[in-house]
Amino acid sequence: MRSKPGKRERLATAAARVLHEQGVEKTTLADIARAADVPVGNVYYYFKTKDQLVEAAIDAHGQNLQTIIAALDALPTPQDRLKALVSGWVDQRDLAARYGCPTGTLAAELDKRDDGLDRQIAKVMRALLDWAERQFQAMGRPDARELAVALIAAYQGISLLTNTFRDPDLMTTEGRRLERWIDSLT
């Protein structure tokens, strides 16, 4: 039996979700408190400012990525791992159609600010990029970094288009293409 996560963890997880759905500027501390099922007055015990909650949301994105990477790393080959990553993206196509990529949209929004949080979210994106590069290296590719950039760029681009056109089928089609592309690299 799993215990209920603590309030701080619930607030960080809720912040990641609500910021994805509403954006940083539109989201209030009360929105996050409501989503976390925490009294709004308790938020200030854990987070003094909205920026601290944004930072906690970035940390939640990073932890989620590490969980995904750990599961992917259990697969036998780098091709299997990369294609499972793509499949996971496709599985989230309805969410992407409504709100875009959770990390990518937050990165784009934070880039407009001067508070350094854009560098924090960049670390999460870099972790995914570095992981993808290691997979291409394991495939024996001398151009592993370029291929990793191409893969992540393709996903970010299709997330934007899927969201812009509210068409999850775009993600499905691109996912199939990316899987064929990964297979062609061996």
C-alpha positions as a printed Julia matrix, in Angstrom:
186×3 Matrix{Float64}:
  0.0    0.0     0.0
  1.38   3.39   -1.03
  1.09   6.34    1.27
 -0.26   9.61   -0.02
  2.55  11.92   -1.18
  3.4   14.81    1.13
  2.02  18.27    0.57
  5.26  19.64   -0.89
  5.43  16.81   -3.44
  1.72  17.17   -4.27
  2.17  20.91   -4.78
  5.17  20.4    -7.08
  3.35  17.77   -9.14
  0.22  19.91   -9.32
  2.31  22.93  -10.29
  3.84  21.0   -13.21
  0.38  19.96  -14.43
 -1.39  23.3   -13.92
  1.47  25.33  -15.41
  1.33  23.06  -18.46
 -2.42  23.51  -18.81
 -2.65  27.24  -18.05
  0.83  28.69  -18.48
  2.95  30.44  -15.88
  1.39  33.88  -16.13
 -2.24  32.73  -15.87
 -1.66  30.27  -13.04
 -2.23  31.4    -9.47
 -1.04  29.83   -6.24
 -4.7   29.14   -5.48
 -5.01  27.15   -8.75
 -2.07  24.99   -7.74
 -3.3   24.56   -4.17
 -6.71  23.46   -5.44
 -5.15  20.95   -7.86
 -2.93  19.57   -5.07
 -5.83  19.43   -2.6
 -3.86  21.62   -0.19
 -5.31  24.66    1.61
 -4.0   27.78   -0.12
 -2.57  29.11    3.14
 -0.36  26.02    3.41
  1.3   26.77    0.07
  3.3   29.6     1.65
  4.73  27.21    4.23
  6.45  25.28    1.42
  6.88  27.95   -1.26
  7.25  31.64   -0.52
  6.82  32.76   -4.14
  5.27  31.59   -7.36
  8.76  31.35   -8.85
  9.68  28.81   -6.18
  6.66  26.77   -7.25
  7.76  27.06  -10.89
 11.18  25.81   -9.86
  9.55  22.89   -8.03
  7.55  22.13  -11.17
 10.79  22.07  -13.18
 12.23  19.64  -10.62
  9.09  17.5   -11.01
  9.66  17.45  -14.79
 13.26  16.35  -14.16
 12.2   13.59  -11.77
  9.57  12.38  -14.22
 12.18  12.27  -16.98
 14.53  10.25  -14.76
 11.73   7.76  -14.07
 11.04   7.43  -17.8
 14.75   7.02  -18.59
 15.12   4.33  -15.93
 12.24   2.36  -17.48
 13.63   2.82  -20.99
 17.1    1.74  -19.89
 15.64  -1.63  -18.91
 14.96  -2.38  -22.6
 17.53  -4.56  -24.39
 18.77  -2.41  -27.29
 19.25   1.29  -27.95
 16.82   1.06  -30.87
 14.19  -0.45  -28.57
 14.8    2.33  -26.04
 14.53   5.11  -28.62
 11.42   3.64  -30.21
  9.82   3.22  -26.78
 10.55   6.9   -26.11
  8.79   7.8   -29.35
  5.91   5.48  -28.48
  5.56   7.25  -25.12
  5.34  10.57  -26.91
  2.65   9.2   -29.22
  0.74   7.83  -26.21
  0.56  11.43  -24.91
 -0.79  12.8   -28.22
 -4.14  13.92  -26.81
 -2.39  15.89  -24.08
 -0.03  17.4   -26.68
 -3.02  18.35  -28.83
 -4.55  20.28  -25.92
 -1.47  21.85  -24.33
  1.71  20.99  -26.25
  4.78  19.3   -24.79
  4.87  19.83  -21.01
  8.59  20.62  -20.89
  8.82  22.36  -24.26
  5.95  24.76  -23.62
  7.35  25.63  -20.2
 10.8   26.19  -21.73
  9.34  28.51  -24.37
  7.39  30.48  -21.78
 10.29  30.79  -19.33
 12.6   31.95  -22.1
 10.67  35.23  -22.15
 11.64  35.95  -18.53
 14.83  37.26  -16.95
 14.89  35.21  -13.75
 17.11  32.28  -14.75
 14.35  29.68  -14.64
 14.86  29.18  -18.37
 18.29  27.72  -17.57
 16.72  25.34  -15.06
 14.29  23.89  -17.6
 17.12  23.74  -20.14
 18.87  21.26  -17.81
 15.88  18.94  -18.06
 15.86  19.19  -21.85
 19.64  18.61  -21.91
 19.23  15.45  -19.83
 16.89  14.02  -22.47
 19.19  15.11  -25.28
 22.22  13.58  -23.57
 20.34  10.31  -22.99
 19.3   10.13  -26.65
 22.89  10.82  -27.7
 24.08   7.88  -25.59
 21.56   5.64  -27.35
 22.83   6.66  -30.78
 26.42   6.18  -29.57
 25.5    2.66  -28.44
 24.26   2.07  -32.0
 27.77   2.93  -33.18
 26.81   6.22  -34.75
 29.64   8.79  -35.01
 26.99  11.5   -35.53
 25.18  10.62  -32.29
 24.77  14.22  -31.06
 23.32  15.38  -34.38
 20.9   12.46  -34.42
 19.84  13.16  -30.83
 19.18  16.81  -31.7
 17.2   15.73  -34.79
 15.06  13.34  -32.72
 14.26  15.84  -29.97
 13.7   18.63  -32.51
 11.3   16.41  -34.46
  9.33  15.74  -31.3
  9.23  19.39  -30.24
  8.15  20.39  -33.74
  5.39  17.81  -33.98
  4.22  18.7   -30.47
  3.86  22.31  -31.59
  1.98  21.33  -34.75
 -0.19  18.8   -32.9
 -1.11  21.53  -30.43
 -1.54  24.27  -33.04
 -3.9   22.18  -35.16
 -5.39  20.27  -32.19
 -4.75  17.11  -34.23
 -3.36  14.12  -32.3
 -3.11  12.13  -35.54
 -0.16  14.32  -36.54
  1.78  12.92  -33.57
  0.84   9.37  -34.52
  2.03   9.83  -38.1
  5.3   11.46  -37.03
  5.84   8.75  -34.43
  5.65   6.06  -37.12
  8.08   8.03  -39.28
 10.52   8.44  -36.4
 10.4    4.71  -35.65
 11.19   3.92  -39.32
 14.0    6.49  -39.19
 15.5    4.88  -36.07
 15.33   1.45  -37.78
 17.07   2.86  -40.86
 20.08   3.98  -38.8
 21.26   0.46  -38.01
